[in-house]
Structures are given as structure tokens and as C-alpha cells.
Amino acid sequence: MLQRLPGPLFVVVHVTLRCNRGCPDCYQQHDTFFNRHPGDMSLADFTTVLDNIMAFRLYRAHIHLMGGEPTFHPDFGAIVEAVHSRGASVTLTTNGSLLQKRAGSLLSPGVKEMNVSVPLDARGAVASDFLNSLDGYLAEGQAAGGRRPRLNLNLVISPATSPFIEKTVGFFRDRYPPGTFATFTLEHLEFERSARARMEVDRIDIESLRAQMERIRAGRWPFRVLWAPRIKPADYARYYRSDELFRHTCIVPWVGLAVYPDLAVTAGGAIFACNRILGSLKEQSLKQIWHSGRRRDFQAHLSSEGLPATCFRCCHKFYY
């Protein structure tokens, strides 16, 4: 059924691969693919991408803006306006550092939803510059009549953050009124084996992590608490300490596409095995790439060989 989809269900658009932060747990720092597609997507090229997405007539693919940091793009406001002028909308993932500075654009009806990554400082507290930006953005939204996109929070579980997960979730519950955030997602590390060693994942205290997660699951929260991927606490040791693979199940390469600043197109997971060039919008339309033999060959390879080990910790993957 997935092979017969007339078009992508979603398109991830990397409008820039530049970022104003250097988060040590960012997967792009550990994947050389991103070094080969640097810079910003021009506004003209973004319009081309948008027109290609809108050309699928049966339904409109979900558009998600990524980076790097998408709000760091110098034409971010014009990008949002281009989307809104076509009667479409986008979601985006952001590090939150420019929420207040970009509030005018981020409060546009063209922005439907934001996933905001939460940074912690060296003491395990939510970074003060992030809070200032978030509070400023929320205040501007209130002053503008209260209309703003759905807000989701994300926290990456790493050796630095793992002791403070429960504390961080509780901080946002206590500081902000109910309804401010829709979800809070706790993201397990999504790195392959060599990156796990660089990140010193073995320093994560599995028993402490499991105990925190169980208490969070049992708690009452003003937002939905989610896990990505959805690993059972009983399997944390297997996930973080073992090279044994979970079930090889993933539908992402069949349902989405990703576009990079140089207009290269890959499967929609935009990481690890998905980072295989399927075509370029400089040479083909998105519709041609979707129906191309190269894309079908890529899917056939995954079907026959299974997902490679590098995909083991991808947050897009289904584990059960």
C-alpha cells in the first residue's frame, strides 16, 4: 500500500544547515552527509520547493522546516510568508534561541506547530537565555491576542541531561500555566555505535533513568509526555548497553522526502540510511523523484537487506 502512495505524506525542508548553537548531542555533527550540503537555501529555491510540493493535487504533503536552525535563516520571515500566501502552513523544529526575535513570523497563521528543543546548562538547569527567549515569545503572543502555533517541547537524553529529566519536566509544569505546551517529548539518543563512544553514552545511569521514567509515566501532567523512540523502561539496558538490534521496522523511507539547501532530495528520515540522494530539484520535479526508479531501488534494497545497524537508534523508527 505504501509503495502505491501518489505522493509524499510529508516533506522535510532543510532551509539552512547553519546553526547558532553547538549542541554536543546534535546528530548532524556526527553525520558527514550534512557537511556536503552546507549553507542556506535561497528564497527563490524555497519557492521552487514549495511549488513542487503544491503540485501534488490529490492531497497536500505536510511541510516541516528543519535546519541547522531554521529561524537562523536570514529570509525566515519571507519563507513563512511564501507559505502563508499559498494558503499552506508549516511546522518546524527549533532550538528556541530566536523565538522572541522571530516572534512576528512565528505567530503567523503560516506556522501551525513548533517543536522546541530544551537546552540545559552545566548545572542541569534550563538555560537562562532559552527561557528569556521563550518568555518573550509567549508575551508577544499574548499581546497579539493569544493566537500562536501549537508548542511542543523536546529534551534529548544524554549523559549530561539524564540525571535531570524528571526535574526538567516538572520545571515546565510548575512555571507555565496549563495549555502552554501540548506535548513534552523525551528523546533517546539516536547515534550509531562510533558516535555512542564519542558521546560516552555508557555514563548514563540506566537504573536512575528507568526510575525517573517510571515516575513520570505515573505522574499527572498538563501536557502529554511522549518518548521517542517508544522504548519500554525494561529495555533501556538493552538499548544503551547492547549491540543487539531491535525489530527492523520503519515506514519513513516509504512515506516522506527531505530537501536540502542545494536542492538534493533524500528519503524523509533525513538521517543515517535515509541520507541517500534520490534526485535533485535542479534536474527533476519532486513528483518525478517520488516516482523514480532510484527511489524504488532504494526501497527494494531496504526491503531485501533490512535496515542497517546505523539506524538502530533513530527516533523515527518503530521498535515494537
C-alpha positions as CSV (number, residue, x, y, z in Angstrom):
1,M,0.0,0.0,0.0
2,L,2.8,2.4,0.9
3,Q,4.5,1.8,-2.4
4,R,1.4,3.0,-4.2
5,L,1.1,6.4,-2.5
6,P,0.6,9.0,-5.2
7,G,2.8,11.5,-3.3
8,P,4.7,12.0,0.0
9,L,2.8,12.4,3.2
10,F,5.4,14.9,4.4
11,V,8.4,16.8,3.1
12,V,11.2,17.9,5.5
13,V,12.8,21.1,4.1
14,H,16.2,22.0,5.4
15,V,16.2,25.7,4.7
16,T,19.7,26.0,6.2
17,L,22.3,23.8,7.7
18,R,23.8,26.6,9.7
19,C,23.1,26.8,13.4
20,N,23.7,29.4,16.2
21,R,24.3,26.7,18.8
22,G,26.8,23.8,19.0
23,C,24.8,21.3,21.0
24,P,27.0,18.2,21.7
25,D,24.1,15.8,21.2
26,C,23.2,17.1,17.7
27,Y,23.2,14.2,15.3
28,Q,24.3,16.4,12.4
29,Q,27.7,16.9,14.0
30,H,28.2,13.1,13.8
31,D,27.0,12.5,10.2
32,T,29.3,13.6,7.4
33,F,26.4,13.8,5.0
34,F,25.4,17.2,6.3
35,N,28.9,18.6,5.7
36,R,28.4,18.0,1.9
37,H,25.2,20.1,1.7
38,P,26.1,23.3,3.6
39,G,24.7,26.9,3.6
40,D,21.3,28.5,3.2
41,M,18.5,27.6,0.7
42,S,17.8,30.8,-1.3
43,L,14.3,32.2,-1.1
44,A,13.9,31.5,-4.9
45,D,14.9,27.9,-4.3
46,F,12.5,27.6,-1.4
47,T,9.7,28.9,-3.6
48,T,10.6,26.2,-6.1
49,V,10.4,23.6,-3.4
50,L,7.1,24.9,-2.2
51,D,5.6,25.0,-5.8
52,N,6.8,21.4,-6.2
53,I,5.0,20.3,-3.0
54,M,1.8,22.2,-4.0
55,A,1.9,20.4,-7.4
56,F,0.7,17.2,-5.8
57,R,-3.1,17.7,-6.3
58,L,-4.7,14.8,-4.5
59,Y,-3.6,16.0,-1.1
60,R,-1.1,18.4,0.3
61,A,2.0,17.0,1.9
62,H,2.8,18.1,5.4
63,I,5.7,20.6,5.2
64,H,8.2,20.6,8.1
65,L,11.1,23.2,8.3
66,M,14.4,22.0,9.7
67,G,18.0,23.1,9.8
68,G,20.5,23.5,11.2
69,E,18.3,26.1,12.8
70,P,15.5,27.2,10.5
71,T,14.9,30.5,12.3
72,F,18.6,31.4,11.8
73,H,17.9,31.7,8.0
74,P,18.2,35.4,7.0
75,D,15.0,35.2,5.0
76,F,13.0,33.2,7.5
77,G,10.2,35.8,7.6
78,A,9.8,35.7,3.8
79,I,9.8,31.9,3.9
80,V,6.9,31.8,6.2
81,E,5.1,34.5,4.2
82,A,5.6,32.5,1.0
83,V,3.9,29.5,2.6
84,H,1.0,31.6,4.0
85,S,0.4,33.4,0.7
86,R,-0.3,30.0,-0.9
87,G,-2.8,29.0,1.7
88,A,-0.5,26.4,3.2
89,S,1.1,26.1,6.6
90,V,4.3,24.6,8.1
91,T,5.6,23.0,11.3
92,L,9.2,23.4,12.4
93,T,11.8,22.2,14.8
94,T,13.8,24.9,16.5
95,N,16.4,25.3,19.3
96,G,14.3,28.1,20.7
97,S,17.1,30.7,20.9
98,L,15.4,33.1,18.4
99,L,11.8,32.7,19.5
100,Q,11.4,36.3,20.6
101,K,13.5,37.8,17.8
102,R,11.4,35.9,15.2
103,A,8.1,36.2,17.1
104,G,6.4,38.2,14.3
105,S,6.9,35.4,11.8
106,L,6.4,32.6,14.3
107,L,3.0,34.0,15.3
108,S,1.9,34.0,11.6
109,P,-1.0,31.7,10.6
110,G,1.5,30.1,8.3
111,V,3.2,28.4,11.2
112,K,1.0,25.6,12.6
113,E,3.2,23.9,15.1
114,M,6.7,24.2,16.7
115,N,8.9,21.6,18.3
116,V,11.2,23.4,20.6
117,S,14.4,21.7,21.9
118,V,15.2,22.5,25.6
119,P,18.9,23.1,26.4
120,L,20.2,22.6,29.9
121,D,23.2,24.4,31.4
122,A,26.2,22.8,33.1
123,R,24.2,22.6,36.4
124,G,21.3,20.8,34.8
125,A,19.0,23.8,34.9
126,V,17.1,25.1,31.8
127,A,19.4,27.6,30.1
128,S,18.5,31.2,31.0
129,D,18.9,32.6,27.5
130,F,16.4,30.0,26.3
131,L,13.9,30.9,29.0
132,N,14.2,34.6,28.2
133,S,13.6,33.9,24.5
134,L,10.6,31.6,25.3
135,D,9.1,34.0,27.8
136,G,9.5,37.0,25.4
137,Y,7.8,35.0,22.6
138,L,4.9,34.0,24.8
139,A,4.4,37.6,26.0
140,E,4.3,38.8,22.4
141,G,1.8,36.1,21.5
142,Q,-0.4,37.2,24.4
143,A,-0.1,40.8,23.4
144,A,-1.2,39.9,19.8
145,G,-4.4,38.3,21.1
146,G,-3.2,34.9,22.2
147,R,-3.0,33.3,18.7
148,R,0.1,31.2,18.4
149,P,1.0,27.8,17.0
150,R,0.9,24.6,19.0
151,L,4.0,24.3,21.1
152,N,5.8,21.0,21.8
153,L,8.9,20.7,24.0
154,N,11.8,18.2,23.3
155,L,14.6,17.1,25.6
156,V,17.4,14.8,24.3
157,I,18.5,12.2,26.8
158,S,22.3,12.3,27.1
159,P,24.9,11.8,29.8
160,A,24.6,15.5,30.6
161,T,20.8,15.6,30.8
162,S,19.9,12.1,32.1
163,P,20.1,13.0,35.8
164,F,17.8,15.9,35.4
165,I,14.9,14.6,33.2
166,E,12.2,14.4,35.9
167,K,13.3,17.8,37.3
168,T,13.1,19.4,33.8
169,V,9.6,18.1,33.0
170,G,8.5,19.3,36.5
171,F,10.0,22.7,35.9
172,F,7.8,23.4,32.8
173,R,4.8,22.0,34.7
174,D,5.3,24.4,37.6
175,R,6.5,27.5,35.7
176,Y,3.9,27.8,32.9
177,P,0.0,27.7,33.0
178,P,-1.8,24.6,31.7
179,G,-2.3,24.7,28.0
180,T,1.0,26.5,27.2
181,F,2.5,23.3,25.8
182,A,0.8,20.4,24.0
183,T,3.5,17.7,24.5
184,F,6.9,17.1,26.1
185,T,8.9,14.5,24.2
186,L,11.9,12.8,25.8
187,E,14.2,11.7,23.0
188,H,16.6,8.8,23.4
189,L,20.0,9.2,21.8
190,E,19.8,8.3,18.1
191,F,23.5,7.7,17.3
192,E,25.3,4.8,15.8
193,R,28.0,2.9,17.6
194,S,31.0,5.1,16.9
195,A,29.1,8.2,17.9
196,R,27.9,6.5,21.1
197,A,31.5,6.1,22.1
198,R,32.2,9.8,21.4
199,M,29.2,10.8,23.4
200,E,30.1,8.5,26.3
201,V,26.7,7.0,26.4
202,D,27.9,4.4,28.9
203,R,27.9,7.1,31.5
204,I,24.1,7.2,31.6
205,D,22.9,5.6,34.8
206,I,20.3,3.1,33.5
207,E,18.7,2.5,36.9
208,S,18.2,6.2,37.6
209,L,16.9,6.7,34.1
210,R,14.4,3.9,34.5
211,A,13.2,5.1,37.9
212,Q,12.7,8.7,36.6
213,M,10.8,7.5,33.6
214,E,8.5,5.3,35.7
215,R,7.7,8.2,38.0
216,I,7.0,10.4,35.0
217,R,4.7,7.8,33.5
218,A,2.8,7.6,36.8
219,G,2.5,11.3,37.2
220,R,-0.1,13.8,36.2
221,W,1.0,16.5,33.7
222,P,-0.6,19.5,32.0
223,F,0.8,18.2,28.7
224,R,1.3,14.8,27.1
225,V,4.6,13.2,27.9
226,L,5.9,11.2,25.0
227,W,9.1,9.1,24.3
228,A,11.0,8.9,21.0
229,P,11.5,6.1,20.2
230,R,9.0,4.4,22.5
231,I,11.4,2.1,24.4
232,K,10.0,0.2,27.3
233,P,11.9,1.0,30.5
234,A,12.7,-2.7,30.9
235,D,14.6,-2.5,27.7
236,Y,16.8,0.6,28.5
237,A,19.8,-1.5,29.3
238,R,19.4,-3.5,26.0
239,Y,19.1,-0.2,24.1
240,Y,22.0,1.7,25.7
241,R,24.4,-1.1,26.5
242,S,23.9,-3.8,23.9
243,D,24.7,-4.1,20.2
244,E,21.7,-6.3,19.8
245,L,19.2,-4.8,17.4
246,F,15.5,-4.3,18.0
247,R,13.0,-5.2,15.3
248,H,13.8,-3.8,11.9
249,T,10.7,-1.8,11.3
250,C,10.5,1.6,9.7
251,I,8.0,3.2,7.3
252,V,9.6,6.6,6.9
253,P,11.5,5.9,3.6
254,W,8.2,5.0,2.0
255,V,6.1,8.0,3.1
256,G,8.3,11.1,3.0
257,L,11.0,13.1,1.4
258,A,13.7,15.6,2.6
259,V,15.1,18.5,0.6
260,Y,18.5,20.2,1.4
261,P,19.8,23.7,0.8
262,D,21.4,22.6,-2.5
263,L,18.0,21.1,-3.6
264,A,19.3,17.5,-3.2
265,V,16.4,15.1,-2.2
266,T,16.6,12.1,0.1
267,A,14.1,9.9,1.9
268,G,12.2,11.7,4.6
269,G,14.0,10.4,7.7
270,A,16.8,12.8,6.8
271,I,19.4,10.8,8.8
272,F,21.5,7.6,8.5
273,A,20.2,5.2,5.9
274,C,17.7,7.8,4.6
275,N,20.6,10.0,3.5
276,R,20.9,8.6,0.1
277,I,20.4,11.0,-2.8
278,L,17.3,10.2,-4.7
279,G,17.5,13.2,-7.1
280,S,17.8,16.9,-7.3
281,L,15.2,19.6,-7.9
282,K,17.7,21.3,-10.2
283,E,17.2,18.4,-12.6
284,Q,13.8,16.9,-11.8
285,S,10.5,17.8,-10.2
286,L,9.6,16.4,-6.8
287,K,6.9,14.4,-8.5
288,Q,9.4,12.8,-10.8
289,I,11.7,11.9,-8.0
290,W,8.8,10.4,-6.0
291,H,8.0,8.1,-8.9
292,S,11.6,7.5,-9.9
293,G,13.4,4.1,-10.3
294,R,16.1,5.3,-8.0
295,R,13.6,5.7,-5.1
296,R,12.1,2.3,-5.9
297,D,15.5,0.7,-5.9
298,F,16.3,2.3,-2.6
299,Q,13.1,0.9,-1.1
300,A,13.7,-2.5,-2.6
301,H,17.2,-2.6,-1.1
302,L,15.8,-1.8,2.4
303,S,13.1,-4.4,2.0
304,S,15.5,-7.2,1.0
305,E,18.5,-6.3,3.2
306,G,16.7,-4.8,6.2
307,L,17.7,-1.6,7.9
308,P,21.4,-1.2,8.6
309,A,22.8,-1.2,12.1
310,T,23.3,2.6,11.9
311,C,19.5,3.0,12.1
312,F,19.3,1.2,15.4
313,R,18.8,4.4,17.5
314,C,16.9,6.6,15.0
315,C,14.0,8.3,16.8
316,H,11.8,7.8,13.6
317,K,12.0,4.0,13.9
318,F,9.3,1.8,15.4
319,Y,10.7,-0.6,17.9
320,Y,7.7,-2.8,18.9
